[in-house]
Amino acid sequence: MQLQKKLQSGTLIKRYKRFLADITAEGGESITIHCPNTGSMKNCQQPGSRIWYSDSENPNRKYACTWELVEVDNEHIVGINTGLANKLVHEAVELDRIDELKGYDSIRTEVAYGEQKSRIDLLLGGKMNDPDALCYVEVKNVSLGLGEGLGSFPDAVTTRGQKHLQELLHMHTLGHRAVLLFCVQHSGIQRIKPADNIDPEYGRLLREVASKGVEVLAYRVHFDLQESQVTLREKVQVLLD
């Protein structure tokens, strides 16, 4: 995926009020930018970290610039813009980069479904050998790295995420494919597991729905800082034992 604007770099001063961050731009100017992440951003908001941001060049925006990436441990790149996750997965499905989701003719987004008035991130349909088949895909963004190639989800308690697991299981019981896909925006993560120490109920539900037929996948993105591109392309292991 080509980001709309070429990325610029700076240094993080602090993140605060969840949606704001103060940074020092390359020219030395201190500016406030938008932080598009509602989570805790655990391990991703260390003051002094190198960050990359985009500039909308929109004079009508109060905060014209948006935080996109951060360097962690002086080594790995992490995408903190959770809004990109659905777009990255959508693009990857269209380009047949996700083996498990190949062969569908249609992709719809934000479709109402389930018993709890939810909206599915991607609804795939129209398989050649089964035109009535539907596949419900819920996307979750992973940015929490634990070291030694291991990452986890979530980075904060998520009752919304728990509800989505219940909805996926319900669709599976109705005879549809139901898929939870972790979009791993962290260059150092090679395998992921539930963050039981942060949200034990989510971990319990994830294992339950997986044991009953909900498919759980994880794919990692590749970052090209020179070209300001982010691409979902590499499958990583999900550890549920």
LUMDREN-785878 format. One record per residue: residue number from 1; x, y, z of N, C-alpha, C in turn. Coordinates in steps of 0.001 Angstrom, whole numbers, plus 500000, padded with zeros to 6 digits. Example, Ala and Ser with C-alpha at 12.3 -4.5 7.8 and 13.67 -1.06 7.14 Angstrom:
% residues 2
[1,[513190,494310,507800],[512300,495500,507800],[513200,496700,507800]]
[2,[512850,497750,507080],[513670,498940,507140],[512900,500030,507870]]
***
This chain:
% residues 241
[1,[500838,498807,500000],[500000,500000,500000],[500876,501246,500000]]
[2,[500602,502116,499085],[501320,503375,499026],[500627,504374,499951]]
[3,[501361,504885,500928],[500790,505907,501795],[500569,507173,500990]]
[4,[499548,507925,501343],[499151,509081,500542],[500233,510145,500460]]
[5,[500959,510319,501530],[501995,511345,501571],[503326,510711,501946]]
[6,[504406,511231,501391],[505735,510746,501738],[505984,510983,503217]]
[7,[506539,509975,503872],[506750,510060,505311],[507896,511002,505659]]
[8,[507709,511712,506753],[508753,512545,507323],[509114,511973,508690]]
[9,[510335,512211,509135],[510758,511635,510406],[510949,512712,511469]]
[10,[510920,512271,512712],[511119,513165,513844],[511419,512346,515084]]
[11,[511399,512997,516218],[511678,512344,517495],[510505,512558,518443]]
[12,[510047,511478,519069],[508904,511569,519970],[509285,512261,521273]]
[13,[508509,513261,521648],[508654,513905,522955],[507740,513190,523958]]
[14,[506444,513102,523624],[505505,512369,524468],[504188,512174,523727]]
[15,[503475,511117,524101],[502103,510902,523651],[501184,511182,524832]]
[16,[500048,511822,524584],[499142,512146,525675],[497715,512294,525153]]
[17,[496757,512216,526071],[495330,512289,525730],[494968,511291,524633]]
[18,[495697,510218,524548],[495515,509125,523589],[495714,509556,522141]]
[19,[495124,510649,521726],[495115,511004,520313],[496126,512078,519924]]
[20,[496988,512489,520833],[497947,513542,520533],[499367,513105,520877]]
[21,[500325,513641,520136],[501732,513392,520424],[502521,514646,520080]]
[22,[503454,514989,520934],[504390,516078,520650],[505679,515462,520125]]
[23,[506201,516033,519043],[507429,515518,518457],[508356,516680,518114]]
[24,[509614,516330,517895],[510568,517287,517342],[510819,516888,515898]]
[25,[510465,517783,514972],[510656,517501,513554],[512145,517568,513209]]
[26,[512487,517110,512007],[513887,517075,511597],[514546,518447,511642]]
[27,[513770,519487,511375],[514321,520837,511385],[514479,521429,512774]]
[28,[514057,520674,513818],[514188,521142,515192],[512939,521762,515770]]
[29,[511897,521911,514950],[510645,522517,515418],[509828,521502,516209]]
[30,[509237,521921,517318],[508341,521076,518100],[506915,521249,517581]]
[31,[506263,520141,517228],[504900,520206,516703],[504044,519137,517379]]
[32,[502739,519362,517366],[501773,518391,517879],[501120,517698,516697]]
[33,[501096,516366,516732],[500508,515595,515642],[499414,514677,516176]]
[34,[498579,514186,515251],[497489,513276,515606],[498025,511860,515785]]
[35,[497583,511170,516829],[497962,509781,517087],[496753,508880,516817]]
[36,[496737,508141,515704],[495567,507340,515307],[495556,505956,515945]]
[37,[495585,505918,517268],[495633,504642,517976],[494943,504807,519320]]
[38,[493890,504019,519559],[493127,504143,520805],[493638,503214,521901]]
[39,[494609,502345,521562],[495105,501385,522529],[496132,501984,523477]]
[40,[496726,501129,524280],[497712,501602,525248],[499049,501922,524590]]
[41,[499288,501348,523390],[500569,501489,522677],[501735,501061,523567]]
[42,[501513,500026,524335],[502542,499481,525218],[503804,499151,524417]]
[43,[504938,499604,524888],[506254,499404,524267],[506444,500188,522973]]
[44,[505517,501088,522639],[505610,501813,521363],[505590,503333,521527]]
[45,[505758,503835,522725],[505664,505284,522917],[506762,505812,523845]]
[46,[507945,505254,523703],[509059,505666,524530],[509576,507033,524076]]
[47,[509590,508041,524960],[510153,509346,524581],[511571,509199,524048]]
[48,[511863,509932,522992],[513174,509854,522357],[513217,508903,521179]]
[49,[512134,508143,520960],[512099,507208,519840],[511991,507963,518517]]
[50,[512586,507381,517501],[512419,507932,516159],[511040,507553,515651]]
[51,[510348,508516,515048],[509014,508254,514516],[508942,508786,513091]]
[52,[507912,508310,512375],[507636,508807,511026],[506183,509248,510985]]
[53,[505925,510332,510282],[504577,510873,510214],[504268,511358,508809]]
[54,[502970,511479,508516],[502513,512006,507233],[501910,513378,507448]]
[55,[501979,514205,506429],[501445,515566,506481],[500319,515679,505460]]
[56,[499113,515893,505941],[497959,515998,505051],[497977,517275,504225]]
[57,[498733,518252,504690],[498776,519572,504045],[497384,520181,503925]]
[58,[496538,519817,504894],[495168,520322,504925],[495078,521437,505960]]
[59,[494913,522700,505530],[494877,523819,506470],[493649,523815,507378]]
[60,[492654,523003,507030],[491432,522965,507833],[491513,521961,508986]]
[61,[492558,521137,508985],[492742,520206,510087],[493472,520890,511231]]
[62,[492979,520680,512449],[493640,521266,513608],[495046,520711,513752]]
[63,[495188,519394,513529],[496502,518741,513557],[496704,518098,512184]]
[64,[497440,518769,511343],[497560,518361,509942],[498373,517083,509763]]
[65,[499244,516782,510715],[500148,515635,510577],[499659,514438,511398]]
[66,[499940,513240,510889],[499502,511999,511525],[500691,511081,511780]]
[67,[500802,510612,512995],[501845,509648,513362],[501538,508314,512688]]
[68,[502535,507741,511989],[502346,506486,511265],[503194,505340,511825]]
[69,[504494,505573,512039],[505417,504506,512427],[506312,504949,513571]]
[70,[506869,503973,514272],[507828,504265,515335],[508909,503179,515325]]
[71,[510114,503553,515664],[511193,502586,515812],[511273,502177,517283]]
[72,[511316,500862,517527],[511415,500361,518901],[512695,499538,519045]]
[73,[513278,499614,520215],[514502,498859,520536],[515646,499177,519578]]
[74,[515596,500385,518982],[516626,500796,518024],[516804,499795,516886]]
[75,[515718,499074,516569],[515862,497988,515592],[514631,497762,514749]]
[76,[513473,497682,515365],[512264,497263,514657],[511343,498447,514375]]
[77,[510591,498329,513263],[509612,499332,512878],[508225,498824,513236]]
[78,[507412,499704,513807],[506052,499353,514212],[505075,500361,513622]]
[79,[504019,499860,512999],[502946,500721,512514],[501931,500954,513609]]
[80,[501753,502218,514010],[500828,502489,515118],[499469,503001,514621]]
[81,[499335,503204,513313],[498066,503674,512753],[497140,502471,512574]]
[82,[496267,502246,513544],[495393,501074,513494],[494405,501148,512333]]
[83,[494142,502357,511834],[493227,502501,510707],[493749,501871,509428]]
[84,[495056,501619,509365],[495629,500998,508174],[495376,499501,508105]]
[85,[495138,498860,509242],[495056,497401,509289],[494002,496856,508323]]
[86,[492783,497376,508380],[491724,496892,507491],[492076,497116,506030]]
[87,[492675,498271,505727],[493043,498579,504342],[494124,497637,503842]]
[88,[495089,497324,504706],[496160,496420,504322],[495626,495020,504031]]
[89,[494720,494539,504866],[494149,493215,504656],[493264,493211,503404]]
[90,[492481,494255,503221],[491625,494373,502034],[492478,494279,500766]]
[91,[493560,495042,500721],[494447,495034,499565],[495060,493652,499359]]
[92,[495499,493018,500450],[496127,491708,500354],[495155,490657,499830]]
[93,[493895,490724,500237],[492889,489782,499727],[492667,490012,498239]]
[94,[492550,491261,497846],[492342,491580,496432],[493484,491060,495565]]
[95,[494713,491105,496079],[495896,490710,495313],[496301,489257,495554]]
[96,[495424,488499,496244],[495672,487069,496508],[496965,486824,497271]]
[97,[497278,487684,498220],[498474,487494,499037],[498208,486644,500273]]
[98,[496942,486396,500566],[496579,485570,501722],[496021,484257,501196]]
[99,[496811,483208,501276],[496441,481927,500669],[495087,481431,501144]]
[100,[494816,481582,502419],[493578,481034,502998],[492330,481784,502532]]
[101,[492499,482969,501941],[491346,483783,501545],[491295,484025,500037]]
[102,[491930,483155,499270],[491887,483274,497817],[490579,482724,497255]]
[103,[490197,483217,496078],[489087,482625,495344],[487740,483290,495500]]
[104,[487643,484322,496307],[486366,485020,496462],[486225,486123,495419]]
[105,[485006,486322,494943],[484748,487296,493879],[484368,488678,494393]]
[106,[483923,488749,495626],[483450,490043,496132],[483994,490310,497526]]
[107,[484215,491576,497812],[484643,492022,499140],[483777,493205,499534]]
[108,[483091,493065,500649],[482331,494191,501205],[482902,494550,502570]]
[109,[482784,495794,502940],[483343,496252,504210],[482258,496816,505120]]
[110,[482500,496704,506423],[481627,497287,507441],[480163,496872,507250]]
[111,[479945,495583,507052],[478602,495049,506857],[477999,494679,508213]]
[112,[476782,495111,508461],[476107,494785,509716],[475859,493278,509790]]
[113,[476069,492701,510981],[475886,491254,511147],[475798,490917,512621]]
[114,[475477,489653,512894],[475565,489122,514246],[474385,489428,515140]]
[115,[474512,488952,516377],[473447,489095,517371],[473613,490349,518223]]
[116,[474811,490969,518160],[475100,492093,519046],[475297,493411,518286]]
[117,[474644,493502,517126],[474653,494727,516318],[476088,495163,515984]]
[118,[476852,494219,515457],[478236,494479,515090],[478344,494780,513603]]
[119,[479558,495136,513181],[479881,495298,511760],[481164,494527,511482]]
[120,[481114,493674,510468],[482283,492878,510124],[483233,493715,509271]]
[121,[484519,493529,509490],[485500,494316,508739],[485464,493984,507260]]
[122,[485506,492686,506931],[485438,492258,505533],[484467,491099,505414]]
[123,[483581,491170,504430],[482683,490065,504124],[482987,489613,502701]]
[124,[483527,488395,502580],[483910,487851,501284],[482810,486920,500783]]
[125,[482585,486939,499468],[481552,486081,498910],[481833,485718,497463]]
[126,[480984,484816,496925],[481037,484508,495508],[482140,483579,495077]]
[127,[482418,482534,495852],[483421,481565,495407],[482917,480824,494173]]
[128,[483848,480535,493256],[483461,479930,491994],[482726,478607,492190]]
[129,[483216,477776,493104],[482592,476462,493303],[481438,476497,494300]]
[130,[481201,477652,494892],[480099,477795,495853],[479703,479265,495914]]
[131,[478888,479715,494960],[478549,481147,494856],[477834,481713,496075]]
[132,[477238,480858,496901],[476524,481339,498083],[477390,481366,499339]]
[133,[478636,480931,499226],[479513,480882,500396],[479875,482276,500867]]
[134,[479896,482456,502165],[480288,483728,502771],[481415,483483,503765]]
[135,[482314,484452,503836],[483419,484365,504783],[483506,485677,505543]]
[136,[483326,485623,506863],[483361,486796,507721],[484770,486949,508283]]
[137,[485392,488103,508023],[486780,488329,508426],[486859,489527,509368]]
[138,[487273,489268,510596],[487501,490329,511575],[489001,490574,511648]]
[139,[489411,491857,511538],[490823,492226,511507],[491218,492883,512826]]
[140,[492351,492452,513382],[492896,493068,514583],[494346,493471,514340]]
[141,[494701,494656,514781],[496043,495173,514592],[496944,494766,515760]]
[142,[498131,494241,515441],[499079,493802,516466],[500309,494699,516412]]
[143,[500633,495328,517548],[501816,496186,517612],[502668,495924,518848]]
[144,[502206,495037,519720],[502904,494793,520977],[503940,493690,520825]]
[145,[505206,494063,520809],[506292,493096,520755],[506826,492807,522140]]
[146,[507155,491535,522384],[507656,491107,523688],[509125,490724,523658]]
[147,[509731,490785,522476],[511128,490393,522337],[511278,488983,521829]]
[148,[512444,488683,521254],[512772,487356,520737],[511742,486862,519726]]
[149,[511212,487789,518925],[510284,487427,517856],[508854,487192,518275]]
[150,[508546,487389,519548],[507205,487114,520057],[506411,488408,520224]]
[151,[505133,488359,519838],[504224,489480,520042],[502930,488996,520641]]
[152,[502075,489927,521070],[500807,489501,521658],[499715,490521,521383]]
[153,[498486,490081,521568],[497290,490908,521410],[496295,490477,522475]]
[154,[495578,491443,523079],[495605,492900,522862],[496642,493579,523753]]
[155,[496780,494908,523579],[497691,495662,524447],[496935,496380,525560]]
[156,[495617,496150,525614],[494763,496685,526682],[493500,495833,526713]]
[157,[492779,495849,527811],[491535,495082,527900],[490578,495547,526809]]
[158,[489981,494606,526070],[489107,494952,524955],[487792,494180,525029]]
[159,[486790,494764,525632],[485470,494136,525649],[484889,494094,524237]]
[160,[485252,495074,523416],[484805,495081,522019],[485389,493888,521278]]
[161,[486664,493607,521515],[487285,492455,520889],[486668,491148,521344]]
[162,[486288,491079,522615],[485626,489881,523125],[484295,489668,522410]]
[163,[483565,490765,522208],[482285,490672,521502],[482486,490167,520077]]
[164,[483514,490638,519408],[483770,490213,518033],[484047,488718,517955]]
[165,[484744,488171,518948],[484979,486735,518964],[483657,485974,519085]]
[166,[482768,486451,519937],[481465,485815,520097],[480660,485876,518805]]
[167,[480743,487007,518109],[480018,487165,516847],[480558,486215,515772]]
[168,[481879,486068,515715],[482468,485157,514739],[482021,483719,515001]]
[169,[482007,483327,516262],[481567,481977,516597],[480106,481772,516191]]
[170,[479282,482787,516394],[477871,482695,516010],[477735,482477,514507]]
[171,[478502,483213,513695],[478417,483050,512247],[478903,481668,511828]]
[172,[479902,481162,512530],[480376,479806,512223],[479289,478775,512498]]
[173,[478551,478941,513600],[477485,477992,513927],[476352,478040,512901]]
[174,[476259,479162,512168],[475239,479286,511117],[475706,478688,509793]]
[175,[476940,478179,509774],[477426,477503,508586],[478351,478319,507701]]
[176,[478759,479494,508151],[479645,480344,507365],[481097,480187,507834]]
[177,[482028,480570,506973],[483422,480675,507414],[483553,481916,508291]]
[178,[484307,481782,509348],[484556,482906,510253],[486047,482948,510532]]
[179,[486660,484100,510259],[488117,484220,510340],[488507,485423,511180]]
[180,[489383,485208,512135],[490029,486305,512853],[491434,486439,512269]]
[181,[491743,487625,511734],[493037,487824,511088],[493803,488918,511809]]
[182,[494929,488551,512384],[495796,489512,513041],[496719,490146,512001]]
[183,[496624,491464,511874],[497504,492231,510995],[498674,492716,511848]]
[184,[499832,492098,511670],[500988,492359,512525],[501821,493494,511932]]
[185,[501666,494682,512519],[502425,495849,512056],[503679,496026,512933]]
[186,[504521,495013,512936],[505748,495035,513746],[506779,494176,513040]]
[187,[507882,494783,512611],[508857,494059,511794],[509593,492972,512569]]
[188,[509540,492991,513888],[510274,492016,514681],[509449,490851,515177]]
[189,[508143,490817,514886],[507280,489745,515387],[507195,488614,514370]]
[190,[507517,487414,514809],[507457,486221,513967],[506386,485237,514424]]
[191,[505878,485428,515614],[504803,484594,516131],[504071,485394,517201]]
[192,[502782,485112,517374],[502002,485871,518346],[501196,484939,519240]]
[193,[500804,485479,520391],[499991,484721,521335],[499015,485688,522000]]
[194,[497962,485167,522628],[497048,486040,523364],[497765,486671,524556]]
[195,[497447,487923,524837],[498040,488622,525985],[497237,488301,527235]]
[196,[497418,487100,527762],[496630,486645,528906],[496884,487487,530153]]
[197,[498062,488061,530259],[498364,488899,531421],[497669,490235,531363]]
[198,[497220,490650,530176],[496541,491935,530001],[495031,491754,529976]]
[199,[494561,490791,529197],[493120,490532,529082],[492887,489018,529071]]
[200,[492855,488398,530238],[492691,486937,530299],[491386,486445,529682]]
[201,[490335,487248,529747],[489055,486833,529178],[489140,486755,527658]]
[202,[489859,487699,527055],[490042,487636,525602],[490805,486368,525225]]
[203,[491853,486059,525966],[492615,484849,525686],[491769,483600,525811]]
[204,[490934,483561,526843],[490064,482397,527036],[489088,482247,525876]]
[205,[488447,483369,525493],[487480,483334,524399],[488139,482965,523074]]
[206,[489338,483498,522835],[490031,483207,521586],[490283,481710,521452]]
[207,[490763,481088,522518],[491023,479646,522465],[489719,478857,522299]]
[208,[488663,479329,522945],[487377,478634,522843],[486841,478663,521420]]
[209,[486798,479855,520809],[486219,479950,519467],[487099,479217,518446]]
[210,[488410,479242,518656],[489303,478528,517744],[489065,477021,517823]]
[211,[488817,476530,519027],[488579,475097,519197],[487248,474665,518585]]
[212,[486349,475633,518379],[485024,475328,517835],[484904,475626,516343]]
[213,[486010,476046,515718],[485968,476181,514262],[486250,477548,513682]]
[214,[486359,478581,514500],[486745,479885,513981],[488223,479831,513589]]
[215,[488529,480272,512378],[489912,480230,511897],[490676,481449,512416]]
[216,[491898,481222,512859],[492739,482289,513393],[494021,482356,512567]]
[217,[494237,483507,511915],[495395,483704,511047],[496170,484942,511481]]
[218,[497426,485011,511091],[498228,486207,511350],[499186,486420,510181]]
[219,[499220,487654,509673],[500135,488029,508603],[500855,489310,509002]]
[220,[502127,489381,508620],[502966,490517,508994],[503185,491441,507803]]
[221,[503355,492725,508104],[503579,493707,507051],[505071,493901,506802]]
[222,[505371,494415,505627],[506729,494825,505261],[506721,496333,505091]]
[223,[507701,497010,505693],[507799,498456,505617],[508902,498861,504638]]
[224,[508571,499756,503708],[509550,500353,502808],[509559,501849,503088]]
[225,[510495,502278,503940],[510511,503674,504364],[510911,504606,503234]]
[226,[511749,504136,502319],[512176,504983,501209],[511018,505335,500285]]
[227,[510159,504355,500051],[509032,504564,499134],[507722,504873,499858]]
[228,[507764,504938,501190],[506560,505183,501998],[505469,504159,501678]]
[229,[505874,502883,501664],[504950,501803,501368],[504863,500822,502535]]
[230,[503670,500294,502756],[503436,499267,503766],[502644,498154,503087]]
[231,[503135,496908,503186],[502514,495803,502463],[502347,494597,503369]]
[232,[501147,494023,503375],[500900,492786,504120],[501318,491612,503243]]
[233,[502241,490770,503734],[502737,489745,502832],[503213,488448,503484]]
[234,[503517,488422,504753],[504185,487254,505336],[503377,486644,506473]]
[235,[503087,485346,506369],[502334,484662,507409],[503201,484420,508625]]
[236,[502626,484613,509822],[503345,484327,511064],[502514,483355,511891]]
[237,[503159,482699,512819],[502535,481644,513619],[501698,482221,514752]]
[238,[500553,481606,515013],[499703,481955,516135],[499802,480841,517172]]
[239,[500177,481195,518392],[500341,480219,519466],[499146,480271,520406]]
[240,[498396,479172,520462],[497199,479141,521308],[497310,478103,522419]]
[241,[498354,477303,522431],[498508,476260,523459],[498980,476851,524778]]
***
